[in-house]
């Protein structure tokens, strides 16, 4: 097996196909990683979540990383790491456009918009936040037999 760098075209095509990414951001000077649904469009990643720890963290440290991968076997896989900057979407007209993009995938609102019970037994508030990640750079690798 060889590991090959992906071209810019291969990475963009891959991001158009993959929607589940692992969002990495900083919380209290520690890396934190969560799975989230994304849509890649016109050089940015678009997503939706609820207000809470990750939104607070990205507002404070807007530089983030998202990892997308597809693993079929130990010698048949691809991964793309995207670096970018968090931008919250406030305008309703832009939110509508993002919903249209996100509707390309099934159940894009999960796991962000489902009932969650906090440690103290109370429900986590479900106030939706739409955002984009403006891609600054990316790198990709794939196994080659």
N, C-alpha and C positions, 0 to 999 in steps of 0.2 A: 504494500500500500504506500502511496505517496500522498502528501498533503499539498494542495495547490491553492494559491491565492485566487480569489474570485475577481473577475473584472467588474468595473462599475456597472455595466449593463447586467451582468449576472446577479449582482447584489440587488439592484433595483427590481429586477424580475422576481427574485426570491422574496423581497419585502412585499411585493404586490400579492403573492400567494400565501404568505404566512401572516397570521393575525395574533396569535398568542405570543407575547413577548415577556421577558423578565425585566421589569423596570428596576434600576438601581439608583439609589439616591442616598443622601447623607442625613442621619438622625443622630444628634448629639455626638458628632465627630466619629460616627461608626457607619460603615456601609449597611444598607438595608435593601433587600430585594423582594419584590412581590410580582406575581403573574398578573398580567393585564391584557385586555383586548385592544389592539391597535389597527388602524388602517393607514397605509402609506399612500400619500397623494401629493404630487407637485413638490417633492422635496421635504415634506414634513410628515410626521406621524401624528395622527389624531386619536383621541381617546376620551373616556368618560370615567369618572369615579365619584365618590361621595366625599364631602368635606371631612377632614380628619388628619391623622398623623402624616400621611404621605404628601398631602396638599400643603400642609404647614411647612414641611421640610423642603419641598420644591420651591415654595415661595421664598424661603430663606436662602436656599442654595439651588438656584435654577439650572445649574449644569448637571446633566444626568446622563445615564447610559441605559440602553435597552439592548438585550441580547435576544436574537431569534435563532432557533435551530430546528433542524429536521434530522432525526436520527433513525435510520432504518436498521442499521447494524453497526458493528464495530469498525467496519471498513466501507460503510456507505452512509455518509452524513455530510451536512452543510451547516455552517453557522455564520451569522452576520452580527457584528457588534456596531451599534449606532451610538454616536455621541451627539449631544445637542443641548438645546436650551428650552426650558419649560416656559410656555406662554399660556396664561389663562385666557379663556374666551368669555367675554362679558356680554357682548351684543347678541340679542335674541336672533337676529337674522343670521348671524354667523353660527349660532348654536343649531339652527334649523339645517343649515348646510352640512354641519358635522353629523347630525343625525342621519341625513341622507347617505353620507359616506359610510357611517357605521352600520347602517341597515344592510350592507352587502354581506355581513356575516350573521350567523344565527346567534341569538341570545347574547348580543354584544354588551348588554348592560350587566351581565353577571361576571364576576362575583360582586361588583361594586354596589349594585342596587338590589340586594336581597337583605332580608331581615337578619341582623347580626346582634347577638347578645354579648354585651361587654362583661368583663370580669365581675363587676358589681351587680350583675343580674338585670341591668336596664338595657333597653334597646338603643343601638347606635342611631343617631339621627340620619335620615336619608335626604340630605340636601345635595343635589347633583352639581358637579363641577365638570365643565367641558374644557379640554385643553389640547394644545398641540405641542409637539417637540420639533423645533426648527433644527434640522439636521446640519451639523457643522462638518462632520466627517464620519466615515464608516470603514470597516475592514471586514473581509470575509474570507473564509477558508472552506475547503471541501476535500473529502477523501477521494482519492482517485486510485482505482484498482490497476 
